[in-house]
Amino acid sequence: MAQSNLLEVDWSKIPPPVDDGGAAHLVGVAIPPVTLLATDDSSVMLSALAGRTVVFAYPRTGEPGKISLVDDWDMIPGARGCTPQTCSFRDLFAELKAAGARQVFGLSTQDNVYQTEMASRLHLPFPVLSDEKLKLTRALNLPTMEVAGLTLIKRLALIIDDGRIRHVFYPVFPPDRNAADVLAWLRENPR
């Protein structure tokens, strides 16, 4: 089934994810020394970054006009909305930086080649990290879901201060509001 417009979603017709406790253990955890490839061709070790870092994770972005991963993708709680979430972080990027985010990253288990095309297509002002080999996902025990034989990260956002997780947004719904929620938190919790 071809994917419909990736940005226009009636969230009332999409099942919201439930808080399954999959991220409850993350607050206060030190980020492990895992290096991930970014869409700007750099290698990023989140544990080594100074200051405040925002990382939003999502299952996988789609491509306009391409076939969905599975026919019922929209009915999997938390699956739909990766492109709207990513675009909301793009649109609020300057405000996130002004509110104290030294770095902003997207994160998924999609490969870097796909992510680089997507970052260019969506005109992202921040890099997207590939955890294709699930190194960070497994090291942090991030909440995941299995779809079509793939392990995908469930949608969440992390506020990381000097390599340690300070706050977690999970579950995230609707996804297009996640960046605004993160921005509000940053403004209410300056460093």
N, CA, C and O of each residue as an XYZ file, in Angstrom:
764
protein
N       0.846     -1.173      0.000
C       0.000      0.000      0.000
C       0.897      1.244      0.000
O       1.806      1.355      0.823
N       0.640      2.178     -0.923
C       1.424      3.410     -0.995
C       1.102      4.284      0.212
O      -0.035      4.330      0.681
N       2.122      4.970      0.700
C       1.929      5.836      1.847
C       1.228      7.112      1.416
O       1.523      7.683      0.366
N       0.299      7.541      2.243
C      -0.391      8.798      1.985
C       0.538      9.947      2.336
O       1.704      9.719      2.660
N       0.050     11.161      2.278
C       0.856     12.318      2.628
C       1.444     12.100      4.021
O       0.721     11.828      4.979
N       2.755     12.223      4.112
C       3.433     11.901      5.362
C       3.262     12.965      6.441
O       3.521     12.705      7.616
N       2.828     14.163      6.049
C       2.698     15.244      7.018
C       1.265     15.525      7.449
O       1.040     16.069      8.530
N       0.306     15.164      6.626
C      -1.095     15.434      6.965
C      -1.717     14.186      7.574
O      -2.041     13.228      6.873
N      -1.878     14.217      8.894
C      -2.375     13.054      9.621
C      -3.519     13.474     10.530
O      -3.417     14.474     11.242
N      -4.599     12.717     10.507
C      -5.698     12.922     11.442
C      -5.400     12.037     12.657
O      -5.688     10.840     12.656
N      -4.815     12.653     13.696
C      -4.369     11.874     14.853
C      -5.512     11.187     15.579
O      -5.282     10.226     16.313
N      -6.752     11.662     15.389
C      -7.886     11.016     16.049
C      -8.156      9.628     15.471
O      -8.871      8.836     16.085
N      -7.600      9.325     14.306
C      -7.797      8.018     13.670
C      -6.604      7.087     13.859
O      -6.589      5.972     13.336
N      -5.612      7.546     14.604
C      -4.392      6.768     14.828
C      -4.374      6.321     16.290
O      -4.562      7.149     17.181
N      -4.152      5.034     16.558
C      -4.128      4.596     17.957
C      -2.894      5.135     18.686
O      -1.770      4.958     18.215
N      -3.099      5.792     19.832
C      -1.943      6.314     20.575
C      -1.190      5.189     21.277
O      -1.783      4.180     21.659
N       0.111      5.367     21.445
C       0.868      4.374     22.215
C       0.539      4.513     23.698
O       0.111      5.574     24.152
N       0.738      3.453     24.432
C       0.519      3.486     25.879
C       1.874      3.465     26.572
O       2.862      2.989     26.012
N       1.913      3.980     27.787
C       3.156      3.946     28.546
C       3.325      2.542     29.109
O       2.679      2.160     30.084
N       4.204      1.790     28.473
C       4.455      0.413     28.892
C       5.605      0.316     29.894
O       6.038     -0.780     30.251
N       6.097      1.483     30.348
C       7.197      1.495     31.298
C       8.559      1.257     30.653
O       9.566      1.154     31.353
N       8.596      1.170     29.335
C       9.826      0.841     28.628
C      10.933      1.869     28.723
O      12.079      1.575     28.383
N      10.610      3.086     29.184
C      11.638      4.122     29.314
C      11.818      4.579     30.763
O      12.584      5.506     31.030
N      11.125      3.941     31.686
C      11.141      4.371     33.087
C      12.534      4.299     33.716
O      12.826      5.039     34.656
N      13.370      3.439     33.219
C      14.710      3.246     33.792
C      15.745      4.244     33.292
O      16.878      4.231     33.772
N      15.392      5.107     32.345
C      16.399      5.914     31.657
C      16.850      7.180     32.383
O      18.001      7.589     32.224
N      15.991      7.809     33.167
C      16.371      9.069     33.821
C      17.535      8.814     34.777
O      17.480      7.923     35.625
N      18.592      9.618     34.620
C      19.780      9.505     35.453
C      20.849      8.584     34.899
O      21.960      8.538     35.427
N      20.533      7.858     33.856
C      21.483      6.900     33.279
C      22.544      7.629     32.455
O      22.234      8.558     31.709
N      23.791      7.199     32.597
C      24.881      7.728     31.778
C      24.812      7.088     30.391
O      24.612      5.881     30.256
N      24.981      7.910     29.383
C      24.991      7.397     28.015
C      26.264      6.561     27.831
O      27.351      7.014     28.186
N      26.142      5.358     27.284
C      27.329      4.533     27.078
C      28.187      5.077     25.924
O      27.678      5.780     25.051
N      29.473      4.756     25.924
C      30.374      5.254     24.886
C      30.205      4.506     23.563
O      31.044      3.688     23.184
N      29.117      4.800     22.878
C      28.804      4.180     21.593
C      28.914      5.255     20.517
O      28.388      6.356     20.678
N      29.589      4.937     19.433
C      29.740      5.877     18.323
C      28.739      5.537     17.231
O      28.618      4.383     16.819
N      28.020      6.564     16.764
C      27.013      6.388     15.715
C      27.354      7.275     14.529
O      27.873      8.379     14.695
N      27.060      6.787     13.339
C      27.267      7.556     12.118
C      26.114      8.535     11.942
O      24.948      8.183     12.124
N      26.457      9.770     11.585
C      25.459     10.828     11.408
C      25.321     11.195      9.938
O      26.193     10.897      9.121
N      24.214     11.844      9.620
C      23.939     12.215      8.232
C      24.862     13.297      7.697
O      24.870     13.552      6.493
N      25.641     13.941      8.564
C      26.637     14.907      8.089
C      28.011     14.245      7.939
O      29.030     14.931      7.857
N      28.031     12.916      7.903
C      29.237     12.094      7.747
C      30.177     12.140      8.945
O      31.323     11.704      8.843
N      29.718     12.655     10.063
C      30.526     12.629     11.273
C      30.187     11.377     12.076
O      29.170     10.725     11.842
N      31.054     11.061     13.020
C      30.786     10.002     13.984
C      30.506     10.694     15.309
O      31.281     11.542     15.749
N      29.407     10.334     15.937
C      28.965     11.018     17.151
C      28.929     10.043     18.317
O      28.344      8.963     18.228
N      29.565     10.444     19.412
C      29.490      9.700     20.664
C      28.753     10.605     21.646
O      29.341     11.526     22.213
N      27.474     10.338     21.842
C      26.641     11.188     22.698
C      27.206     11.326     24.107
O      27.049     12.369     24.740
N      27.858     10.284     24.597
C      28.402     10.318     25.956
C      29.513     11.349     26.108
O      29.801     11.778     27.226
N      30.138     11.752     25.014
C      31.270     12.678     25.066
C      30.873     14.133     24.827
O      31.723     15.022     24.882
N      29.598     14.381     24.563
C      29.170     15.736     24.239
C      28.926     16.551     25.503
O      28.228     16.118     26.420
N      29.516     17.735     25.526
C      29.324     18.636     26.664
C      28.039     19.429     26.471
O      27.589     19.649     25.346
N      27.466     19.848     27.573
C      26.266     20.666     27.508
C      25.004     19.839     27.363
O      24.990     18.636     27.624
N      23.958     20.506     26.946
C      22.634     19.889     26.830
C      22.399     19.419     25.400
O      22.575     20.177     24.446
N      22.005     18.176     25.269
C      21.732     17.558     23.977
C      20.298     17.050     23.964
O      19.832     16.459     24.937
N      19.606     17.283     22.859
C      18.266     16.738     22.651
C      18.370     15.650     21.585
O      18.894     15.884     20.495
N      17.871     14.468     21.908
C      17.821     13.367     20.943
C      16.377     12.899     20.874
O      15.800     12.493     21.882
N      15.792     12.958     19.677
C      14.455     12.396     19.513
C      14.579     11.152     18.648
O      15.202     11.170     17.586
N      13.975     10.079     19.125
C      14.057      8.792     18.432
C      12.685      8.435     17.877
O      11.650      8.796     18.437
N      12.710      7.720     16.766
C      11.477      7.349     16.086
C      11.675      6.014     15.370
O      12.811      5.619     15.105
N      10.576      5.311     15.051
C      10.711      4.008     14.394
C      11.377      4.090     13.011
O      12.411      3.460     12.789
N      10.802      4.851     12.094
C      11.389      5.014     10.758
C      10.557      5.994      9.949
O       9.327      5.950      9.972
N      11.233      6.868      9.241
C      10.521      7.800      8.366
C      10.169      7.091      7.070
O      10.853      6.160      6.643
N       9.094      7.548      6.455
C       8.673      6.986      5.182
C       9.122      7.853      4.019
O       9.660      8.946      4.197
N       8.885      7.336      2.837
C       9.177      8.084      1.621
C       7.870      8.317      0.881
O       7.105      7.376      0.670
N       7.602      9.563      0.483
C       6.362      9.842     -0.246
C       6.230      8.947     -1.474
O       7.164      8.809     -2.265
N       5.058      8.344     -1.617
C       4.780      7.515     -2.779
C       5.354      6.118     -2.730
O       5.104      5.326     -3.639
N       6.115      5.788     -1.703
C       6.698      4.450     -1.581
C       5.759      3.553     -0.781
O       4.861      4.028     -0.085
N       5.982      2.280     -0.891
C       5.149      1.303     -0.193
C       5.500      1.316      1.298
O       6.673      1.380      1.667
N       4.473      1.256      2.148
C       4.671      1.194      3.601
C       5.392     -0.097      3.966
O       5.345     -1.077      3.223
N       6.054     -0.089      5.109
C       6.744     -1.275      5.595
C       5.772     -2.447      5.736
O       6.078     -3.575      5.350
N       4.597     -2.158      6.295
C       3.514     -3.139      6.397
C       2.201     -2.408      6.113
O       2.100     -1.201      6.331
N       1.205     -3.136      5.630
C      -0.067     -2.513      5.247
C      -0.760     -1.791      6.398
O      -1.402     -0.763      6.184
N      -0.639     -2.317      7.615
C      -1.346     -1.719      8.747
C      -0.445     -0.825      9.598
O      -0.683     -0.675     10.797
N       0.589     -0.229      8.996
C       1.549      0.612      9.722
C       0.853      1.656     10.595
O       1.211      1.835     11.759
N      -0.141      2.343     10.032
C      -0.823      3.408     10.766
C      -1.558      2.893     12.003
O      -1.801      3.661     12.934
N      -1.912      1.623     12.031
C      -2.666      1.071     13.153
C      -1.771      0.485     14.244
O      -2.273      0.019     15.267
N      -0.454      0.504     14.038
C       0.477      0.078     15.082
C       0.658      1.275     16.017
O       1.177      2.306     15.588
N       0.246      1.168     17.283
C       0.369      2.314     18.189
C       1.805      2.853     18.237
O       2.750      2.122     18.536
N       1.943      4.136     17.940
C       3.246      4.787     17.979
C       4.058      4.707     16.704
O       5.144      5.283     16.633
N       3.564      4.008     15.698
C       4.352      3.864     14.468
C       4.246      5.096     13.577
O       5.262      5.613     13.114
N       3.045      5.563     13.337
C       2.836      6.666     12.395
C       3.283      7.993     13.000
O       3.032      8.267     14.174
N       3.940      8.804     12.198
C       4.255     10.158     12.639
C       5.725     10.523     12.676
O       6.084     11.567     13.220
N       6.585      9.690     12.112
C       8.020      9.962     12.181
C       8.399     11.212     11.389
O       9.210     12.014     11.851
N       7.826     11.380     10.214
C       8.122     12.566      9.419
C       7.555     13.829     10.075
O       8.272     14.826     10.149
N       6.300     13.840     10.557
C       5.812     15.025     11.258
C       6.643     15.366     12.496
O       6.884     16.541     12.773
N       7.083     14.352     13.242
C       7.913     14.600     14.416
C       9.236     15.238     13.992
O       9.667     16.230     14.580
N       9.867     14.677     12.988
C      11.151     15.189     12.506
C      11.006     16.620     11.998
O      11.843     17.473     12.292
N       9.960     16.881     11.247
C       9.747     18.228     10.711
C       9.437     19.239     11.813
O       9.778     20.414     11.684
N       8.800     18.797     12.886
C       8.540     19.731     13.984
C       9.847     20.121     14.676
O      10.002     21.268     15.093
N      10.783     19.186     14.802
C      12.093     19.540     15.356
C      12.842     20.457     14.396
O      13.551     21.365     14.831
N      12.692     20.229     13.110
C      13.298     21.123     12.115
C      12.740     22.534     12.272
O      13.491     23.509     12.314
N      11.424     22.632     12.359
C      10.772     23.940     12.396
C      11.058     24.709     13.680
O      11.029     25.940     13.677
N      11.330     24.010     14.767
C      11.606     24.662     16.054
C      13.093     24.627     16.421
O      13.462     24.929     17.555
N      13.933     24.261     15.468
C      15.365     24.095     15.744
C      15.988     25.348     16.369
O      16.676     25.249     17.385
N      15.761     26.505     15.786
C      16.361     27.744     16.313
C      15.883     28.020     17.732
O      16.672     28.450     18.574
N      14.604     27.781     18.011
C      14.077     27.997     19.362
C      14.656     26.992     20.363
O      14.937     27.345     21.508
N      14.830     25.748     19.931
C      15.434     24.737     20.802
C      16.857     25.141     21.175
O      17.260     25.024     22.332
N      17.611     25.616     20.193
C      18.981     26.073     20.454
C      18.963     27.276     21.403
O      19.755     27.340     22.343
N      18.061     28.225     21.155
C      17.971     29.418     22.000
C      17.572     29.060     23.433
O      17.909     29.777     24.375
N      16.847     27.938     23.589
C      16.399     27.509     24.920
C      17.435     26.632     25.626
O      17.169     26.106     26.707
N      18.606     26.476     25.021
C      19.681     25.782     25.720
C      20.150     24.466     25.144
O      21.067     23.853     25.692
N      19.553     24.010     24.057
C      20.024     22.766     23.440
C      21.286     23.062     22.639
O      21.233     23.744     21.615
N      22.396     22.557     23.099
C      23.650     22.770     22.368
C      23.653     21.949     21.080
O      24.153     22.394     20.047
N      23.085     20.740     21.160
C      22.980     19.847     20.010
C      21.581     19.259     19.942
O      20.937     19.044     20.969
N      21.116     18.999     18.722
C      19.859     18.294     18.482
C      20.153     17.199     17.465
O      20.816     17.430     16.454
N      19.651     16.013     17.753
C      19.835     14.882     16.844
C      18.534     14.097     16.713
O      17.774     13.970     17.673
N      18.289     13.577     15.525
C      17.288     12.541     15.334
C      17.994     11.207     15.496
O      19.218     11.141     15.385
N      17.247     10.145     15.757
C      17.825      8.809     15.943
C      16.833      7.758     15.482
O      15.671      7.769     15.888
N      17.293      6.849     14.632
C      16.486      5.690     14.270
C      17.421      4.538     13.931
O      18.642      4.692     13.910
N      16.827      3.391     13.668
C      17.624      2.225     13.286
C      17.746      2.104     11.769
O      18.269      1.107     11.271
N      17.270      3.103     11.032
C      17.433      3.092      9.580
C      18.899      3.335      9.233
O      19.630      3.954     10.007
N      19.328      2.847      8.068
C      20.726      3.005      7.698
C      21.050      4.444      7.312
O      20.168      5.224      6.952
N      22.319      4.772      7.394
C      22.781      6.135      7.164
C      22.526      6.607      5.740
O      22.259      7.790      5.528
N      22.599      5.728      4.777
C      22.350      6.125      3.384
C      20.920      6.634      3.248
O      20.700      7.700      2.673
N      19.943      5.890      3.768
C      18.556      6.345      3.708
C      18.380      7.636      4.499
O      17.765      8.585      4.012
N      18.917      7.674      5.716
C      18.747      8.853      6.562
C      19.335     10.107      5.907
O      18.769     11.193      6.033
N      20.463      9.964      5.209
C      21.093     11.111      4.563
C      20.186     11.669      3.466
O      20.064     12.885      3.321
N      19.553     10.788      2.696
C      18.611     11.239      1.659
C      17.434     11.940      2.315
O      17.004     12.997      1.854
N      16.913     11.360      3.383
C      15.764     11.931      4.080
C      16.113     13.293      4.673
O      15.317     14.227      4.578
N      17.282     13.418      5.280
C      17.701     14.686      5.876
C      17.813     15.773      4.818
O      17.471     16.929      5.069
N      18.287     15.408      3.651
C      18.383     16.367      2.548
C      16.997     16.742      2.035
O      16.712     17.919      1.812
N      16.139     15.748      1.849
C      14.783     15.975      1.327
C      13.969     16.863      2.256
O      13.198     17.706      1.796
N      14.136     16.677      3.563
C      13.371     17.438      4.549
C      14.092     18.712      5.003
O      13.570     19.454      5.835
N      15.278     18.966      4.465
C      16.057     20.179      4.785
C      16.304     20.304      6.284
O      16.023     21.341      6.885
N      16.832     19.241      6.878
C      17.058     19.228      8.321
C      18.310     20.024      8.679
O      19.349     19.858      8.040
N      18.223     20.887      9.696
C      19.383     21.671     10.126
C      20.227     20.950     11.185
O      21.163     21.532     11.734
N      19.900     19.702     11.467
C      20.600     18.898     12.468
C      20.857     17.512     11.885
O      20.144     17.082     10.979
N      21.862     16.813     12.393
C      22.136     15.460     11.915
C      21.157     14.436     12.496
O      20.577     14.632     13.564
N      20.999     13.356     11.766
C      20.235     12.201     12.230
C      21.238     11.066     12.407
O      22.081     10.830     11.543
N      21.139     10.375     13.523
C      22.063      9.301     13.868
C      21.474      7.946     13.495
O      20.284      7.695     13.688
N      22.322      7.083     12.961
C      21.893      5.733     12.615
C      22.363      4.750     13.675
O      23.557      4.628     13.948
N      21.403      4.053     14.263
C      21.712      2.956     15.186
C      21.308      1.646     14.519
O      20.660      0.788     15.119
N      21.711      1.526     13.268
C      21.355      0.359     12.453
C      21.775     -0.951     13.112
O      21.085     -1.962     12.976
N      22.886     -0.941     13.815
C      23.376     -2.159     14.462
C      22.853     -2.303     15.894
O      23.232     -3.238     16.600
N      21.988     -1.383     16.322
C      21.308     -1.433     17.624
C      22.261     -1.334     18.817
O      21.913     -1.769     19.915
N      23.442     -0.775     18.623
C      24.412     -0.700     19.725
C      23.921      0.189     20.854
O      23.932     -0.222     22.015
N      23.486      1.412     20.528
C      22.987      2.311     21.567
C      21.649      1.815     22.110
O      21.406      1.852     23.316
N      20.792      1.355     21.213
C      19.472      0.851     21.611
C      19.601     -0.257     22.647
O      18.900     -0.255     23.658
N      20.487     -1.188     22.395
C      20.663     -2.302     23.339
C      21.393     -1.859     24.605
O      21.042     -2.291     25.704
N      22.407     -0.999     24.461
C      23.177     -0.562     25.626
C      22.302      0.206     26.619
O      22.485      0.093     27.831
N      21.349      0.989     26.097
C      20.442      1.747     26.972
C      19.140      0.996     27.257
O      18.324      1.445     28.062
N      18.952     -0.137     26.602
C      17.697     -0.883     26.703
C      16.517      0.031     26.364
O      15.537      0.113     27.105
N      16.643      0.725     25.206
C      15.560      1.592     24.751
C      14.342      0.753     24.410
O      14.489     -0.399     24.003
N      13.146      1.298     24.565
C      11.942      0.554     24.190
C      11.908      0.361     22.668
O      12.144      1.299     21.908
N      11.615     -0.848     22.247
C      11.583     -1.170     20.822
C      10.315     -1.926     20.471
O       9.574     -2.394     21.335
N      10.096     -2.028     19.162
C       9.020     -2.865     18.639
C       9.571     -3.626     17.448
O      10.493     -3.170     16.772
N       8.993     -4.786     17.205
C       9.393     -5.612     16.067
C       8.314     -5.489     14.993
O       7.139     -5.760     15.242
N       8.734     -5.076     13.796
C       7.804     -4.940     12.673
C       8.493     -5.471     11.421
O       9.592     -5.034     11.083
N       7.862     -6.392     10.749
C       8.368     -6.963      9.494
C       9.810     -7.453      9.651
O      10.633     -7.275      8.754
N      10.107     -8.069     10.792
C      11.437     -8.611     11.028
C      12.484     -7.581     11.404
O      13.661     -7.923     11.516
N      12.088     -6.321     11.602
C      13.017     -5.256     11.969
C      12.791     -4.827     13.415
O      11.657     -4.806     13.895
N      13.866     -4.489     14.097
C      13.768     -3.914     15.435
C      13.790     -2.404     15.279
O      14.755     -1.837     14.765
N      12.721     -1.755     15.724
C      12.566     -0.311     15.599
C      12.456      0.313     16.982
O      11.851     -0.263     17.886
N      13.045      1.499     17.139
C      12.953      2.215     18.415
C      11.560      2.821     18.529
O      11.063      3.430     17.582
N      10.937      2.655     19.680
C       9.670      3.335     19.925
C       9.954      4.826     20.095
O      11.017      5.216     20.578
N       9.005      5.639     19.700
C       9.168      7.082     19.706
C       9.385      7.620     21.126
O       8.611      7.341     22.041
N      10.462      8.398     21.278
C      10.756      9.034     22.555
C      11.676     10.213     22.299
O      12.191     10.381     21.194
N      11.878     11.017     23.311
C      12.856     12.101     23.241
C      13.625     12.127     24.548
O      13.063     11.931     25.626
N      14.925     12.375     24.432
C      15.809     12.413     25.593
C      16.435     13.797     25.722
O      16.843     14.399     24.729
N      16.506     14.288     26.940
C      17.302     15.468     27.258
C      18.526     14.921     27.971
O      18.408     14.282     29.016
N      19.702     15.172     27.408
C      20.955     14.652     27.944
C      21.820     15.832     28.372
O      22.099     16.723     27.570
N      22.240     15.840     29.622
C      23.136     16.874     30.140
C      24.493     16.248     30.402
O      24.634     15.377     31.261
N      25.497     16.703     29.648
C      26.867     16.222     29.826
C      26.935     14.696     29.890
O      27.586     14.136     30.772
N      26.266     14.034     28.961
C      26.360     12.583     28.856
C      25.465     11.786     29.784
O      25.588     10.563     29.850
N      24.568     12.442     30.502
C      23.656     11.742     31.418
C      22.222     12.157     31.106
O      21.938     13.340     30.923
N      21.323     11.181     31.046
C      19.924     11.457     30.705
C      19.257     12.200     31.857
O      19.201     11.711     32.985
N      18.759     13.375     31.552
C      18.112     14.218     32.564
C      16.601     14.053     32.540
O      15.957     14.046     33.589
N      16.026     13.917     31.331
C      14.572     13.833     31.210
C      14.220     12.984     29.983
O      14.950     12.958     28.993
N      13.079     12.292     30.080
C      12.613     11.444     28.982
C      11.161     11.785     28.664
O      10.333     11.907     29.567
N      10.863     11.934     27.401
C       9.490     12.079     26.922
C       9.097     10.729     26.321
O       9.633     10.319     25.291
N       8.156     10.045     26.975
C       7.737      8.718     26.516
C       6.448      8.335     27.224
O       6.364      8.509     28.440
N       5.459      7.833     26.540
C       5.375      7.778     25.087
C       5.132      9.179     24.515
O       4.795     10.111     25.246
N       5.304      9.305     23.225
C       5.128     10.571     22.535
C       3.918     10.463     21.614
O       3.871      9.613     20.724
N       2.933     11.347     21.846
C       1.754     11.375     20.970
C       0.983     12.664     21.209
O       0.790     13.047     22.363
N       0.547     13.332     20.185
C       0.895     13.086     18.786
C       2.329     13.514     18.495
O       2.837     14.448     19.115
N       2.971     12.845     17.568
C       4.383     13.087     17.299
C       4.715     14.509     16.863
O       5.794     15.012     17.174
N       3.813     15.157     16.154
C       4.111     16.501     15.651
C       4.140     17.557     16.757
O       4.531     18.698     16.510
N       3.735     17.192     17.961
C       3.763     18.107     19.103
C       4.998     17.892     19.984
O       5.232     18.662     20.916
N       5.786     16.854     19.696
C       6.919     16.497     20.540
C       7.936     17.625     20.662
O       8.394     17.913     21.767
N       8.298     18.265     19.564
C       9.304     19.340     19.624
C       8.823     20.497     20.485
O       9.608     21.078     21.235
N       7.555     20.836     20.390
C       7.006     21.926     21.213
C       7.019     21.546     22.686
O       7.276     22.394     23.540
N       6.744     20.276     22.997
C       6.802     19.809     24.389
C       8.233     19.872     24.916
O       8.467     20.286     26.051
N       9.188     19.457     24.081
C      10.601     19.523     24.468
C      11.010     20.981     24.686
O      11.689     21.299     25.663
N      10.602     21.853     23.788
C      10.930     23.274     23.905
C      10.383     23.859     25.204
O      11.088     24.586     25.903
N       9.134     23.546     25.526
C       8.536     24.040     26.772
C       9.328     23.545     27.980
O       9.562     24.303     28.921
N       9.743     22.273     27.959
C      10.526     21.728     29.070
C      11.865     22.444     29.184
O      12.282     22.796     30.287
N      12.542     22.665     28.065
C      13.835     23.353     28.086
C      13.709     24.749     28.687
O      14.563     25.179     29.462
N      12.641     25.448     28.326
C      12.434     26.809     28.848
C      12.143     26.787     30.344
O      12.544     27.699     31.068
N      11.445     25.746     30.814
C      11.110     25.641     32.226
C      12.254     25.087     33.075
O      12.233     25.201     34.301
N      13.265     24.479     32.414
C      14.363     23.822     33.127
C      15.703     24.249     32.555
O      16.433     23.426     32.003
N      16.036     25.546     32.685
C      17.320     25.983     32.150
C      18.477     25.367     32.913
O      18.331     24.961     34.066
N      19.617     25.301     32.266
C      20.816     24.739     32.928
C      21.465     25.780     33.788
O      22.482     25.507     34.426
